[in-house]
């Protein structure tokens, strides 16, 4: 199990590096002579029609609603594995990251709401800074090498997983619009055959995938965000085969992780992070949406995660991980302010139906807050983590 966890960390670290390259590439292209071509590419209309059923969206939304459903499917697989047999299966070990995750969602949202009070449209973005990007955070850990203790890595991964659960619930409860009872009923009906397949121990992937496609289409038409189909489908994938020594869930997770890490997330980052900076002014940086997102990510996460963990330890409901000091936990709390992937995703949901273009301000705040959190978190950890003995020998 420890070997599998180390492999997961390596993949997340590499994924974070690729994400940085994709996001930087998008910024370069959007601010080059290719900027108009970039905008035309993500706005390219793509349509699928089968009889009376029609799905017509720009390429950007096909990626955000379609490819990202696979990302959420992988999150669902990881959540189920962690709850059944991983870090989240031991209640004694999840106390501190669970409390930290709650604080890391609550405080950023409160800061954003305070800075945008009185503007009902802007307030729809309250959840944007309440997310942690595990891939980017692990990429920062990679820069520090073996100086980062495994217990601190486990704490950050556990916190990010619980944070993902919160993000999924937020999307389902607060970012669903014009719900269609008929389409939602079809999506709900898809759960029945999934239960039957799971109870009978069906291991073939094809029936699960076909039902998942129907559920995704129904949710797309229902007003509830379609990516949630991926999470629901994952919960019914068998985690063990009673007659053989393999796990359908583990195999699917292994097969999808590379595709998601090195294709889906970089593509998502590339089409969402292209922010034209030619006309950016101080007023843009100080716009309540930009400022709320940036301040929520940078100040809200470090305060929320660190204060919640400190309080939990002081009252005795949790304890610090082995080999971890408070100053190192604070550096990790800073890294929790890197909210790139999920923040961009929630931002696209928050403002796509308002008719007011706040996506520019939202992306500006995400980039500023995430960059500041990553740099400061790295500097704090670099100053507080013990020196790698191997590095000392080389010197």
C-alpha positions in Angstrom: 0.0 0.0 0.0 2.9 2.3 0.8 4.5 1.6 -2.5 1.2 2.5 -4.3 1.1 5.8 -2.3 4.6 6.7 -3.3 3.7 6.0 -7.0 0.7 8.3 -6.6 2.9 11.1 -5.2 5.4 10.7 -8.1 2.5 10.9 -10.6 0.9 14.0 -8.9 4.3 15.7 -8.8 4.9 15.1 -12.5 1.4 16.2 -13.3 1.9 19.4 -11.4 5.0 20.2 -13.5 3.1 19.5 -16.8 0.2 21.7 -15.5 2.6 24.6 -14.9 4.0 24.2 -18.4 0.4 24.1 -19.9 -0.8 27.1 -17.9 2.3 29.1 -18.8 1.9 28.1 -22.5 -1.6 29.3 -22.5 -0.5 32.7 -21.0 2.2 33.0 -23.7 -0.1 32.1 -26.6 -3.0 34.4 -25.3 -0.6 37.3 -25.2 1.1 36.7 -28.5 0.1 37.3 -32.1 -1.7 34.0 -31.8 -4.1 35.3 -29.2 -7.0 35.7 -31.7 -6.4 32.2 -32.9 -6.4 30.9 -29.3 -9.7 32.6 -28.6 -11.2 31.2 -31.8 -10.0 27.7 -31.0 -11.7 27.5 -27.6 -14.9 29.1 -29.0 -15.1 26.6 -31.9 -18.7 25.2 -31.9 -18.9 21.4 -31.6 -22.2 19.6 -32.1 -23.4 16.1 -31.7 -26.9 15.1 -32.8 -28.7 11.8 -32.5 -32.3 12.2 -33.7 -34.0 14.7 -31.5 -31.1 14.6 -29.0 -28.7 17.5 -29.6 -25.6 18.6 -27.6 -24.1 21.8 -29.0 -21.3 23.6 -27.1 -18.1 25.5 -27.8 -14.9 23.5 -27.5 -14.2 25.0 -24.1 -17.3 23.6 -22.6 -16.8 20.2 -24.2 -13.5 20.1 -22.3 -15.0 21.5 -19.1 -18.1 19.4 -19.1 -16.9 16.3 -21.0 -13.2 15.7 -20.4 -13.4 16.9 -16.9 -16.1 14.3 -16.2 -13.3 11.7 -16.6 -11.2 13.7 -14.1 -14.1 13.6 -11.6 -14.5 9.9 -12.3 -10.9 9.4 -11.3 -11.5 11.6 -8.1 -14.5 9.3 -7.3 -12.3 6.2 -7.7 -9.6 7.7 -5.4 -12.2 8.8 -2.9 -13.8 5.3 -2.7 -10.4 3.6 -2.4 -9.2 6.0 0.4 -12.5 5.6 2.3 -12.5 1.8 2.0 -8.8 0.9 2.5 -6.7 4.1 2.4 -5.9 7.1 4.6 -9.6 8.0 5.1 -10.4 4.5 6.5 -8.8 5.3 9.8 -10.7 7.9 11.7 -7.8 8.5 14.0 -5.6 9.6 11.1 -8.0 11.9 9.3 -8.9 14.2 12.2 -6.3 16.9 11.5 -6.6 17.0 7.7 -10.4 16.9 8.0 -10.4 19.9 10.3 -7.9 21.7 8.1 -9.9 21.1 5.0 -13.0 22.5 6.6 -11.2 25.6 7.7 -9.5 25.9 4.3 -12.9 26.0 2.6 -14.7 28.2 5.2 -12.2 31.1 5.7 -11.5 31.7 1.9 -15.3 31.8 1.2 -15.8 34.3 4.1 -13.1 36.6 2.8 -14.5 36.5 -0.7 -18.0 37.2 0.5 -16.8 40.1 2.7 -15.0 41.8 -0.2 -18.0 41.3 -2.6 -20.9 41.9 -0.3 -23.6 43.9 -1.9 -23.0 42.5 -5.4 -25.3 39.5 -5.9 -23.6 38.5 -9.2 -20.1 38.6 -7.9 -21.2 36.7 -4.8 -21.9 33.6 -7.0 -18.1 33.1 -7.0 -17.9 32.6 -3.3 -16.6 29.0 -3.6 -13.8 29.8 -6.1 -11.0 30.3 -3.6 -12.2 27.3 -1.4 -10.2 24.7 -3.3 -6.7 23.1 -3.2 -4.8 21.9 -6.3 -3.0 18.7 -5.1 -0.9 18.4 -8.3 0.5 21.9 -8.1 1.2 21.5 -4.3 3.0 18.2 -4.8 5.1 19.9 -7.5 6.3 22.4 -4.9 7.0 19.5 -2.5 9.1 18.0 -5.3 11.3 21.1 -5.4 12.2 20.4 -1.8 13.0 16.7 -2.5 13.5 14.2 0.4 13.5 17.0 3.0 9.7 16.7 3.1 8.7 14.0 5.5 6.2 11.4 4.3 3.8 12.2 7.1 3.6 15.8 5.8 2.9 14.6 2.3 0.2 12.2 3.6 -1.4 15.1 5.5 -1.5 17.3 2.4 -2.9 14.5 0.2 -5.6 13.6 2.8 -6.6 17.3 3.2 -6.8 17.7 -0.6 -9.0 14.6 -0.9 -11.4 15.8 1.8 -11.3 19.2 0.1 -12.4 17.5 -3.2 -15.4 16.0 -1.4 -16.4 19.5 -0.3 -15.9 20.8 -3.8 -18.1 18.0 -5.3 -20.9 18.8 -2.7 -20.6 22.6 -3.4 -20.9 22.0 -7.2 -23.9 19.7 -6.7 -25.8 21.9 -4.2 -24.9 25.5 -5.4 -24.0 25.4 -9.1 -27.0 23.7 -10.6 -29.4 25.8 -12.7 -32.8 25.4 -14.2 -33.1 21.8 -13.1 -35.2 19.5 -15.4 -37.1 16.9 -13.4 -37.4 14.6 -16.4 -33.6 14.6 -17.2 -32.8 14.4 -13.5 -35.1 11.4 -13.2 -33.4 9.6 -16.1 -30.0 10.2 -14.4 -31.4 8.9 -11.1 -32.8 5.8 -12.9 -29.3 5.0 -14.1 -28.3 4.3 -10.5 -30.6 1.2 -10.4 -28.7 -0.9 -13.0 -25.4 0.3 -11.4 -26.5 -1.1 -8.1 -27.4 -4.4 -9.7 -24.1 -4.6 -11.5 -22.2 -3.9 -8.3 -24.2 -6.3 -6.2 -23.7 -9.1 -8.7 -20.0 -8.4 -8.9 -19.9 -7.7 -12.6 -16.3 -6.9 -13.5 -16.6 -6.0 -17.1 -16.1 -2.2 -17.7 -18.4 -1.9 -20.7 -21.8 -1.9 -19.0 -20.6 0.6 -16.4 -19.2 2.9 -19.1 -22.4 2.7 -21.2 -24.7 3.5 -18.2 -22.3 6.3 -17.2 -22.6 7.9 -20.6 -26.4 7.9 -20.4 -26.2 9.4 -16.9 -23.7 12.0 -18.1 -26.0 13.0 -20.9 -29.0 13.2 -18.7 -27.2 15.3 -16.1 -25.9 17.6 -18.9 -29.6 18.2 -19.9 -30.8 18.3 -16.3 -29.1 21.5 -15.1 -27.0 19.6 -12.5 -23.4 19.7 -13.6 -22.6 16.7 -15.8 -19.2 16.0 -14.3 -20.9 14.7 -11.2 -21.8 11.7 -13.3 -18.2 10.7 -13.1 -18.2 10.7 -9.3 -21.5 8.8 -9.0 -20.3 6.1 -11.5 -17.0 5.6 -9.6 -18.9 4.7 -6.4 -20.3 1.6 -8.0 -17.1 0.2 -9.5 -16.2 -2.9 -7.5 -13.1 -2.4 -5.4 -12.4 -6.2 -5.0 -12.9 -9.3 -7.0 -13.9 -12.1 -4.6 -12.7 -14.9 -6.9 -9.4 -13.4 -8.2 -6.5 -11.5 -6.9 -7.2 -8.2 -8.6 -9.3 -5.1 -8.1 -11.4 -3.6 -10.9 -11.3 -0.2 -9.2 -7.5 -0.2 -8.7 -7.0 -1.2 -12.4 -9.2 1.5 -13.6 -7.6 4.1 -11.4 -4.1 3.0 -12.6 -5.2 3.1 -16.3 -6.8 6.5 -16.0 -4.3 8.3 -13.8 -1.7 8.8 -16.5 -4.3 10.0 -19.1 -5.9 12.5 -16.7 -2.5 13.7 -15.3 -0.7 14.1 -18.7 -3.6 14.9 -21.1 -6.9 15.9 -19.6 -5.7 18.3 -16.9 -3.0 20.0 -19.1 -5.7 20.5 -21.9 -8.1 21.9 -19.3 -5.3 24.2 -18.0 -4.4 25.3 -21.5 -7.9 26.3 -22.6 -8.8 28.0 -19.3 -5.6 29.8 -18.2 -5.1 31.9 -21.3 -5.5 35.4 -19.8 -4.7 38.4 -22.1 -2.7 40.8 -20.0 -2.3 43.7 -22.5 -4.9 45.9 -20.8 -4.5 44.8 -17.2 -4.5 47.7 -14.8 -4.3 48.2 -11.1 -8.1 48.6 -11.2 -8.4 45.1 -12.5 -6.1 43.7 -9.8 -8.2 45.6 -7.2 -11.6 44.6 -8.6 -13.6 42.9 -5.8 -13.8 39.6 -7.6 -10.0 39.5 -8.4 -9.1 40.7 -4.9 -11.6 38.4 -3.2 -10.3 35.3 -5.1 -6.6 36.2 -4.5 -7.1 37.1 -0.9 -9.3 34.1 -0.3 -6.7 31.8 -1.8 -3.6 33.3 -0.1 -4.9 34.6 3.3 -8.0 32.5 3.7 -6.4 29.1 3.1 -3.3 29.7 5.3 -5.4 31.1 8.1 -8.2 28.6 7.8 -6.0 25.5 7.5 -3.4 26.5 10.1 -5.8 28.0 12.7 -8.2 25.1 12.4 -5.4 22.5 12.9 -3.9 24.5 15.8 -7.3 24.6 17.5 -7.9 20.9 16.9 -4.6 20.0 18.5 -5.1 22.4 21.4 -8.5 20.9 22.3 -7.2 17.4 21.9 -9.2 16.1 19.0 -6.2 15.7 16.7 -2.4 15.6 16.9 0.5 16.8 14.7 1.8 14.2 12.2 5.1 12.5 13.2 8.3 14.5 12.3 6.2 17.7 11.6 6.6 21.0 13.4 4.1 23.9 13.5 6.2 26.0 11.2 6.3 23.3 8.6 2.5 22.8 8.9 2.2 26.6 8.3 4.2 26.3 5.1 1.9 23.5 4.0 -1.1 25.6 4.8 0.3 28.2 2.5 0.5 25.7 -0.3 -3.2 24.9 0.2 -3.8 28.4 -1.3 -2.8 27.0 -4.7 -6.3 26.4 -6.1 -5.7 26.4 -9.8 -7.6 23.5 -11.4 -10.7 23.3 -9.2 -10.8 27.1 -8.8 -10.9 27.6 -12.5 -13.5 24.9 -12.8 -15.8 26.4 -10.2 -15.2 29.9 -11.6 -16.5 28.7 -15.0 -19.7 27.4 -13.3 -20.1 30.5 -11.1 -20.3 33.1 -13.9 -21.3 31.2 -17.1 -25.0 31.8 -16.6 -24.9 35.3 -15.2 -24.6 37.2 -18.5 -21.9 39.3 -16.8 -18.2 38.7 -17.9 -16.4 38.2 -14.6 -14.2 35.4 -15.9 -11.3 37.7 -16.5 -11.4 39.0 -13.0 -11.8 35.5 -11.6 -8.8 34.1 -13.6 -6.7 37.0 -12.6 -7.4 36.4 -8.9 -6.7 32.7 -9.2 -3.4 33.1 -11.0 -2.2 35.8 -8.5 -3.4 34.0 -5.4 -2.1 30.6 -6.5 1.3 32.0 -7.5 1.7 34.0 -4.3 0.7 30.9 -2.2 3.1 28.6 -4.0 6.1 30.9 -3.8 5.6 31.8 -0.1 4.8 28.2 0.8 8.0 27.0 -0.9 10.1 29.7 0.9 8.7 28.9 4.3 9.2 25.2 3.9 12.7 25.6 2.5 13.6 27.7 5.5 12.0 25.3 8.1 12.4 21.8 6.8 15.6 20.0 8.0 18.5 19.9 5.5 18.7 16.8 3.4 21.7 14.8 4.7 22.6 13.7 1.2 22.7 17.3 0.0 25.0 18.2 2.9 27.4 15.4 1.9 27.4 16.6 -1.7 28.3 20.1 -0.6 
